Amino acid sequence: MLKTPAPPSSAATGAPGLDSVLFREGMSRVAAAVHVVTTDGSAGIAGFTATAVTPVTDDPASLLVCVNTAARSAQALLANRVFCVNTLTADDQDLANIFAGRTELHGPDRFSKGKWDKLATGAPALTTSLVSFDCRLSDARVVATHHVIIGEIVNIRLGEPKPALVYQGRLYHEL
Ligand SMILES: Cc1cc2nc3c(=O)[nH]c(=O)nc-3n(C[C@H](O)[C@H](O)[C@H](O)COP(=O)(O)O)c2cc1C
């Protein structure tokens, strides 16, 4: 006789009350590319490390970035309405830590490390990135603790095809 599978527990279904610690632990198992998202304009220069970057569609070429509403860079990015997603190579782990606020460098001082120039929008583009996606903000909404920001990609610069920087299990890895 076929056995009926047991119904999934609430912890696996997204039922109300799902433990945020379990969510974070689950997400820590997911390997993700590491990016530095930058912006510049009348609201000032800013940048932060992000793994929550996802392609949306290739027509028009678009991606989305999730940034905590408490991040200082978020306000500058939303006001400037331009940003550049710089995908890091394994050589640039130091930049990942700087732009994650894990050093004494904050605000514009974060850009004192690394080599930066600009593509079309004026947002800082990392010359050593694997790839840089220069974007104009096309949509944004708040989902609980995070801004979900969609950008239309206006320029892409391909860097040297070096090993990528990946974050998994709360550690950096080279891929
Ligand atoms: C590997 C890694 C990935 C991160 N990904 C994100 C992310 O996707 N979204 C986010 O809001 N913060 C993310 N953070 C945290 C921000 O980089 C960090 O809070 C940063 O200091 C925000 O800078 P700001 O407050 O100056 O804007 C990540 C941190 C690390 C180390």
The ligand as a Gaussian input file, in Angstrom:
#p B3LYP/6-31G(d) Opt

LIG

0 1
 C       28.464000      38.971000       1.726000
 C       27.501000      40.069000       2.133000
 C       26.330000      40.253000       1.418000
 C       25.433000      41.273000       1.753000
 N       24.295000      41.415000       1.016000
 C       23.435000      42.413000       1.318000
 C       22.284000      42.612000       0.512000
 O       22.045000      41.907000      -0.466000
 N       21.442000      43.635000       0.846000
 C       21.682000      44.459000       1.928000
 O       20.884000      45.362000       2.199000
 N       22.795000      44.286000       2.696000
 C       23.674000      43.298000       2.404000
 N       24.793000      43.141000       3.155000
 C       25.044000      44.084000       4.274000
 C       25.533000      45.447000       3.777000
 O       26.635000      45.323000       2.878000
 C       25.973000      46.314000       4.958000
 O       24.898000      46.455000       5.836000
 C       26.506000      47.673000       4.541000
 O       27.310000      48.181000       5.584000
 C       25.445000      48.693000       4.230000
 O       26.138000      49.935000       4.062000
 P       25.443000      51.342000       4.337000
 O       24.674000      51.238000       5.621000
 O       26.581000      52.293000       4.380000
 O       24.558000      51.569000       3.195000
 C       25.720000      42.126000       2.849000
 C       26.901000      41.949000       3.580000
 C       27.785000      40.926000       3.226000
 C       29.058000      40.744000       4.008000

